[in-house]
């Protein structure tokens, strides 16, 4: 799976703005380690975690933990971090509620959690659901081993964060919200709707929250 163009840079800016420089960060679903390298270049200390290190291409010296994120994996990692970042992972998992409960065990009180996932609340995705009964990025072609199996709305994601014990959750969208055929309509409609819910726009939704002290 590949991140949308520009998402790494955007997430790095969010990390710099919400996490203290030099902090210990756990990245869940590290893949090749490309984003971990960006975090380390920015001065963070990073531990990576994924189900396998088969695709992990970062040179030795970077802590890597193999763990199945569909399980109760927190005891396997068995330490706490200043922040946990999970980019485009939760939609691949069977139980997002359990996933957040595990994450909370791994972040120190006062620490930050940043999660991104495909935004099923965009007008384009909702139109797809009305037309075909499937959200954008969650069609049959997106399923299969390691594919997108769990669409999560912004409302659901907020509730999942709250139920896990996180606070001050904020949402924001990333990316271009309109396809080519919808850009003209989007320019007019978006100016009205974004006043009420700017996070609804952008194919990626990002949620940032804090574990209370």
Phi, psi and omega in degrees: 000139182243139180287150177298145182305129178090349184292320179301314180297319181294315179295325178296318177298320177297318179298315179298326183276345185235352182234135182296138178303137181087002182291160175271120182242135171258123174256118179265130184078054189286338180059236181282345182093009183298317180287326177301321178298319178297318179298317180294320177297334179275000176100007178270155174260121191241135168248132183256150181213135174199173184290336178207154176263015184303323183257002184282119188246009179285142181298163183300156181107346176266120180301131179227129180242125175275125180205143175274112185285356172276356183250182172279085190270346184302315179299332179290323178281318167057038171202167181245155185232163176287336180203152173235129178241132180225105187253116177057050181238315191300330180288347178270353189257156184282330187221090181295332179294313177296320181302314179292324177298321177293318180299318181300326178293339186259355180250136181292154172306133185087354182280169187249142174239128177234124181228139173236153180200157176304139185268103181278357182268001178292151176306321180296318179291321179294323175296321177298319180293318179298320184284315190238351183082008178229144177281157173299140183076003179227038176273175181305323181292343180270349179276192183101178181304122178076010183271189180278115183239347186229092174287137183230124177282165177298320179299314179298315183299320176299315180295321179298316178297314181297314182295331179283348178101011178272155183228170178055037180292132177230146183245146170209150180263154177228141173102176180279120188282343190243139170285172183304317183287348184248000187295319180295313176296319183298324180299323180279311183292321183297322181298333178276311187285328184294339178296327182269327184208079182298334181289346181292341186258144185107133184291347177243135174252136181238130178242130177241132180212172184233141170278122182300150177295000000 
